[in-house]
């Protein structure tokens, strides 16, 4: 049977090459190899961890998130941000399951949030240029995404409403409310590996909080996530630390305690 375009594209990713070498050179089972890949991505590819541009990313210039509305564009402060245009296997999983439109919308949310996490903010025109479409399509996409309860932090939205909840925190919240990975995948149109990574990141924040690290900035530095995301995860822990959700939070924390060292840093890390 002929391979589909998505299957052929999978074989050209660095992630698939990594899996191939684990299975061939180390004789690991496919499921074990995928678990190693997920762990490596959690440790090495977290936002802000290595500071460089990796495969699938691009450097762009954005207006500073602190600039007020009404100021001439030429007089506004600009910042450089690194955006993930291609998420590799995770993006291909979304493409295969939900189609090109859903993948474009996932990328819009991801790049808009990455910009804000780095002190910049994108306009709908910026997003249209990045995904090679027109602004009318971006407006329809943003409206559809907001209809699903997900906030897209474009410049107009940030200035009108402030900074809302990120899609990562939204997905973790759905898990804390008792939804399964399969249910979240259908609702949020994300891959299972992405959902797992967000939940594990939340668990790391919980474990650090238990060990006395309460500052979002310090947590973000240790775990390689943005201070804003660390704040959102701390807020979720406080909001859902009731009888109904405490067991689920404890379960998430137990799963990551064996990965973290005595100070909350990754074992074997810097």
ZAFIMAR-410727 format. One record per atom (N, C-alpha, C): residue in one letter; x, y, z. Coordinates in steps of 0.05 Angstrom, whole numbers, plus 32768, in hexadecimal, padded with zeros to 4 digits. Example, Ala and Ser with C-alpha at 12.3 -4.5 7.8 and 13.67 -1.06 7.14 Angstrom:
<pts>
A81087F8E809C A80F67FA6809C A81087FBE809C S81017FD3808E S81117FEB808F S81028001809D 
</pts>
This chain:
<pts>
X80117FE88000 X800080008000 X801280198000 X800B802C7FEF X801B80457FED X801880558007 X802E8061800F X802E80728026 X8020808D8021 X801280978035 X800680B18032 X801B80C78034 X801380DF802C X802680F6802E X802F80FA804A X801C80F8805D X802380FD807A X803780E88083 X803380CF807B X804680BA8083 X806280BE8078 X806380C8805F X807D80CE8053 X808B80E58062 X807B80F98069 X808681108078 X809081078093 X808380F580A0 X808C80EB80BA X80A980E080B9 X80AE80D280A3 X80C880C580A0 X80DF80D9809D X80D880F28096 X80ED81078091 X80F3811880AA X80E6811280C1 X80EA812380D8 X8101811880E9 X810E812A80F7 X812481228109 X811A8110811F X810181148127 X80F68103813C X80F480E68133 X80EB80E2811A X80E980C7810F X810480BA810D X811880C98106 X813480BF8104 X813D80B68120 X813780C68134 X813E80C08150 X813180A58158 X811780A28152 X810980898158 X811680718149 X811D80758130 X812980608120 X81438057812D X815380698136 X816D80628141 X816A8054815C X8156805D816C X8151804F8185 X814980328180 X8137802E816D X812D80138167 X81438002815A X8153800D8149 X81687FFE813A X81817FF9814B X818C800F8156 X81A6800D8164 X81A380048181 X818D800A818E X818A800381AA X81757FED81AE X81697FE48198 X81567FCF8198 X813F7FD381AC X81357FEC81AC X811F7FF381BE X81057FEE81AF X80F07FE681BE X80D67FE381B2 X80CB7FFE81A9 X80BA7FFF8194 X80AF8018818B X80A2802981A1 X8093801D81B2 X8086802C81C8 X809A803881DB X80AF802981E1 X80C5803381F2 X80D4804981E5 X80D9804681CB X80E7805B81BC X80D7807581BC X80BD807381B9 X80AC808B81B9 X80AC809881D5 X80AD808881EA X80AE80938205 X80C880A2820A X80DE809781FF X80F880A58201 X80F780BF81F2 X80EB80BF81DA X80E980D881CA X80D880ED81DA X80C280E581E5 X80B180F881F4 X80C18103820C X80D080F3821A X80E080FC8230 X80F681108227 X810381098210 X8117811B8206 X810C813681FE X80F4813681F2 X80E8814F81EA X80E081608203 X80D781528218 X80CF81608230 X80E7816E823D X80FE8160823D X8116816B824A X8125817F8239 X81288179821F X813A8188820E X812D819E81FE X8113819B81F8 X810781AD81E5 X80F381C081F2 X80F281C2820C X80E081D4821A X80E781F08212 X80D382028211 X80D7821D820A X80EB822B821C X810082378210 X811382468220 X81298235822B X8129821A8228 X813D82098235 X8158820D8228 X815A820C820D X8174820D8201 X8179822881F2 X8165823981EF X8169825381E5 X816F825581C7 X8171823F81B9 X8178823F819D X8160823A818C X8164823B8172 X814F8235815E X815382198155 X813F82088158 X814181EC8150 X813181E88136 X813281CF812D X812481C88114 X810781CF8116 X80FC81DB8101 X80E081E28101 X80D981FE810D X80EE820C8117 X80E982268123 X80F4823C8111 X80EB82558117 X80F3826C8107 X80F58284811A X810882968114 X810B82AF8124 X80FC82C58115 X80EB82D38124 X80DC82EA8118 X80DD8301812B X80D783188121 X80D583318131 X80B883378136 X80B2833C8150 X809783438158 X8096835C8169 X807F8369816A X807C8380817B X807C83778198 X8089838681AA X808A837F81C6 X806D837E81D1 X8069836B81E3 X804E836781EE X8047837F8201 X805B838E8209 X805683A5821B X804F83BF820D X805183BF81F3 X804B83D881E4 X802D83DD81E5 X802583F781EA X800983FE81EB X7FFC840081D0 X7FE183FE81CF X7FD3840281B6 X7FD4841F81AD X7FD284248193 X7FD0843F8189 X7FEB844B8182 X8001843F8189 X801B84498184 X802484428168 X803184548159 X803A844D813E X804C8435813E X80488424812A X8056840A8129 X8074840F8128 X807D84238119 X809A84288117 X80A684308131 X8097843B8144 X80A18444815E X809F842F8173 X80938418816D X809084038181 X80AA83F38185 X80AE83EA819D X80C583D881A3 X80C083BD8196 X80D483B1818A X80D28397817E X80E48383818D X80DC836A818D X80EC8355819A X80EE833D8186 X8104832F8188 X810783168179 X80FB82FF8187 X80EB82EE817A X80DF82D78186 X80E482BE8174 X80E582A78180 X80E9828E8171 X80CE827F8171 X80C48279815A X80AA826C8157 X80AD8250814B X809C823E8154 X809C82238149 X808782218133 X80918221811A X807F821F8103 X8077820280FD X808A81F08103 X808681D480FD X808D81C38116 X807981B78122 X807D81A7813A X8084818A8135 X808C8183811D X809581688118 X807F81548119 X8084813D8126 X807181278127 X8056812F8133 X805781418147 X803E81498154 X802C81588140 X803881698130 X80288177811B X801D81638106 X802E815080FF X8025813C80EB X800E812B80F6 X800F81258110 X7FF98116811C X7FDF8126811B X7FE081408120 X7FC98151811E X7FBF81528102 X7FD1815580EF X7FCA815680D3 X7FBB813C80CA X7FC6812580D2 X7FBA810C80CB X7F9F810880D7 X7F9B811080F0 X7F82810C80FE X7F6C812180F7 X7F75813A80F4 X7F61815080F3 X7F62816180DA X7F78815E80CA X7F79816D80B1 X7F89818780B2 X7F8C8193809B X7F9E81AA8098 X7F9381C380A7 X7F7981C780A7 X7F6E81DF80B4 X7F7481DE80D2 X7F7081C680DE X7F7581C480FB X7F9281C88101 X7FA481BD80F0 X7FC081C180F4 X7FC881DE80F3 X7FBD81ED80E0 X7FC3820980DD X7FBA821880F7 X7FA382118101 X7F99821E811A X7FAA82178132 X7FB381FF8133 X7FC681F78149 X7FDF82088147 X7FEA820C812F X8002821B812C X7FFE82398133 X7FE68243812D X7FE0825F8134 X7FE282638152 X7FD482518160 X7FD48254817E X7FF082518189 X7FFF823D817F X801A82378189 X802C824F8185 X802D825A816D X803F82708167 X8037828A8176 X801D828F8178 X801382A68186 X801B82A581A4 X8019828D81B0 X8020828A81CC X803E828B81D0 X804D827F81BD X806A828081C0 X8074829D81BF X806882AD81AE X807182C981AC X806C82D881C6 X805482D481D2 X804E82E181EB X806182D88202 X806782BE8202 X807982B38216 X809582C08215 X809C82CA81FD X80B782D681F9 X80B682F481F9 X809F83008201 X809D831D8203 X8094832B81EB X808B831C81D6 X8081832981BE X8064832281BA X8058832D81A5 X803C8327819F X803883298181 X802B83168175 X802683158158 X800B83218151 X800A832D813A X7FF08336812F X7FE48320811E X7FCB83238116 X7FC083108103 X7FCE831180E8 X7FD8832980E1 X7FE8832B80C8 X8002831B80CA X800F831C80E2 X8027830C80E6 X802182EE80E2 X800B82E580EE X800482C980ED X7FFD82C080D0 X7FF082D280C2 X7FE982CC80A6 X800282C98095 X801682D9809A X803082D7808B X803E82BD8093 X803D82B680AC X804C829E80B5 X8040828480AA X8026828380A8 X8019826A809F X8011826C8082 X801982828075 X801582858058 X7FF782848050 X7FE78295805D X7FCB82988056 X7FC382B58058 X7FAA82BB8055 X7FA182D78057 X7F9582DD8072 X7F9282F78078 X7F8982FF8093 X7F6D82F78098 X7F5C82F68083 X7F4082ED8087 X7F3F82D08091 X7F5082BF8087 X7F5182A48090 X7F5A82A380AD X7F6E82B480B4 X7F7782B480D0 X7F6082BD80E3 X7F5182D180DA X7F3A82DB80EB X7F2682C480EF X7F2082B580DA X7F0D829F80DD X7F19828A80F0 X7F33828480ED X7F40827080FE X7F3F8279811B X7F4682928120 X7F46829C813C X7F2A829B8148 X7F1682A28139 X7EFB82A18143 X7EF382848149 X7EFB82718138 X7EF48255813D X7F02824B8155 X7F1B82538159 X7F2B82498170 X7F1F8255818A X7F18826E8189 X7F0B827B81A1 X7EF1826D81A7 X7EE282648192 X7EC982568197 X7ECD823C81A5 X7EE5823181A4 X7EEB821881B3 X7EF6821E81CF X7EF6823781D7 X7EFF823E81F1 X7F1D824281F4 X7F2B824581DE X7F48824881DF X7F4F826581D7 X7F60827181E7 X7F68828D81E3 X7F80828F81D0 X7F7E82A181BC X7F9482A581A9 X7F9F82C181AE X7FB782C381B9 X7FC282DD81C2 X7FCE82ED81AB X7FBE82F68198 X7FC783098184 X7FC883258191 X7FD583388183 X7FD98353818F X7FBE83608196 X7FAA83608184 X7F91836C818B X7F83835F81A3 X7F85834581A5 X7F78833781BB X7F86833D81D6 X7FA1833D81D5 X7FB0834381EE X7FAA835F81F8 X7FA8837381E6 X7FA4838E81EF X7F87839281F8 X7F74838481ED X7F58838781F5 X7F518378820F X7F5C83608212 X7F53834E8227 X7F698345823B X7F82834D8235 X7F9783438247 X7F9F8327823E X7FAF831A824F X7FBA83008248 X7FA882EA8254 X7F9C82DB8243 X7F8A82C5824C X7F9A82AB8250 X7F8B82968254 X7F96827C8259 X7FA1826F8240 X7FB982648241 X7FC68258822A X7FB8823D8224 X7FBD8234820B X7FB1821A8204 X7FBD82038213 X7FD68206821C X7FE381F1822C X7FD581EE8247 X7FD082058254 X7FC28205826E X7FA581FB826A X7F9982028254 X7F7D81FA824F X7F7C81DB824D X7F8F81CF823F X7F9081B2823C X7F9581A48257 X7FA781AF8267 X7FAC81A48282 X7F9381A68293 X7F8581BC8290 X7F6C81BF82A0 X7F5881AA8298 X7F5581A4827F X7F43818F8276 X7F4A81758282 X7F64816F8284 X7F6D81568290 X7F67815582AE X7F6B816C82BB X7F65816D82D8 X7F47816982DD X7F37817182CB X7F1A816E82CE X7F10815282C9 X7F23814082C1 X7F1C812482BE X7F1B811A82A2 X7F20812A828E X7F1F81218273 X7F37810F826D X7F3480FB825C X7F4A80E98253 X7F5980F6823C X7F7080EA8236 X7F8080F48220 X7F7080F38206 X7F6180DD8202 X7F5180DA81EA X7F3C80F081E7 X7F2F80F681FE X7F1A810B81FE X7F27812681F8 X7F3E812C8204 X7F4B814581FF X7F55814781E2 X7F5F813181D8 X7F67813181BB X7F50813981A9 X7F38812E81AE X7F218134819D X7F18815181A1 X7F1A815B81B9 X7F11817681BE X7F25818C81B6 X7F3E818781BD X7F53819C81B8 X7F628198819E X7F5D81808191 X7F6A817A8177 X7F89817B817A X7F9381708190 X7FB0816E8194 X7FB881518193 X7FD2814C818F X7FDD81318190 X7FDF812881AD X7FDF810D81B1 X7FE1810281CC X7FFB810981D8 X8011810A81C8 X802B811081D4 X802D812C81DD X8020813F81CF X8020815B81D8 X8011815E81F3 X7FF9815181F4 X7FE98152820D X7FF981478224 X800681308220 X801681238235 X802D8136823E X80398144822B X804F81568233 X8045816D8244 X802E8178823D X8023818E824D X801C81858269 X8010816D826B X800981638286 X8022815D8297 X80378152828A X804F814D8299 X805D816782A2 X805C817B8291 X806781958298 X805881A182B0 X803E819E82B0 X802E81A682C8 X8037819782E0 X803B817D82DD X8044816C82F4 X805F817682FF X8071817E82EE X808B818882F7 X808781A18308 X807581B282FF X807081CB830E X806581C4832A X805381B1832B X804781A88345 X805D819D8357 X806F818D834D X80848181835D X809781978368 X809E81AA8357 X80AF81C08361 X80A181D08376 X808781D48373 X807781E38387 X807881D383A2 X807581B983A0 X807681A983B9 X809181AB83C6 X80A681AF83B7 X80C181B083C2 X80C981CD83CA X80B681DF83CA X80BB81FA83D4 X80C2820F83C0 X80C2820783A6 X80C8821B8391 X80AD82278389 X80A7823F8391 X808D824B838D X808D82628379 X80A4826B8371 X80A68282835E X80A482788341 X809182838332 X808D827A8317 X80A5827E8306 X80B48294830A X80CC829982FB X80E1828482FF X80E5827C8318 X80F88267831F X80F0824C8314 X80D682468316 X80CC822D830B X80D0822C82ED X80CA824282DF X80CD824382C3 X80EA823F82BB X80FD824B82CA X8119824882C4 X8122822B82C7 X811A821E82DD X8123820382E2 X811881F082CE X80FF81F382C6 X80F281E082B4 X80F481E88297 X80FD82008291 X810082088275 X80E5820F8268 X80D2821A8278 X80B98224826D X80B782418273 X80A4824F8267 X80A2826C826C X809682718288 X809D82888293 X8092829082AD X8074829182AC X8069829B8296 X804C829D8293 X803F82818295 X804A826D8287 X803F82538288 X8041824782A4 X8058824C82B1 X805B824282CD X8045824E82DF X8040826882DB X802B827582EA X800F826882E6 X800A826282CC X7FF0825682C6 X7FEE823A82D3 X8003822B82D3 X8003821082DF X8000821282FD X800D8226830A X8009822A8327 X7FED8232832D X7FE08242831C X7FC5824A8321 X7FB28232831E X7FB88220830B X7FA882088308 X7FAA81F68320 X7FC381F3832B X7FC681E28342 X7FB681ED835A X7FB78207835E X7FA882138374 X7F8982108370 X7F8182158357 X7F6482148351 X7F5881F88354 X7F6881E4834D X7F5D81C9834C X7F6781B78363 X7F7381C48377 X7F7D81B5838E X7F6681B083A2 X7F5181A48398 X7F3B819C83A9 X7F38817E83A9 X7F25817483B8 X7F21815883BA X7F1C814B839F X7F0E8158838D X7F07814C8374 X7F1F81488361 X7F32815A8363 X7F4981588350 X7F648153835D X7F6581528377 X7F7F814E8385 X7F8C8133837D X7F7C811E837B X7F8781048374 X7F9481058359 X7F8781138346 X7F928114832B X7FAC8124832B X7FAD813A833A X7FC6814A833C X7FDC81398348 X7FD6812A835E X7FE98119836B X7FF381048357 X7FE180F98347 X7FE980E48334 X7FFD80F0831F X7FF781088316 X800981158302 X80258119830F X802581238328 X803E81298336 X804E810F833A X804180FA8342 X804F80E08346 X805D80D7832D X805180DC8316 X805C80D282FD X807680E182F5 X807980F98300 X8091810982F8 X80A6810A830E X809F81028326 X80B38104833C X80CB80F38336 X80C880DC8329 X80DE80CB8324 X80F080D7830E X80E680EA82FF X80F680F782EA X8107810E82F5 X80FC811B8309 X810981328314 X811D812B832A X8132813A832C X814681368341 X813C8142835B X814D81428370 X8145814B838A X813E8169838B X814881798378 X814281958378 X812E819C8363 X812281888356 X810E818E8342 X811981908326 X8133818F8323 X813F81918308 X813F817582FB X8141817582E0 X8142815C82D2 X815B814C82DA X8158813282DF X816E812182E5 X8182812182CE X819B812582D4 X81AF812582BF X81B1814082B1 X81A0815382B8 X81A0816D82AA X81B4818082B7 X81B4819882AD X81C781AC82B8 X81BC81B782D1 
</pts>
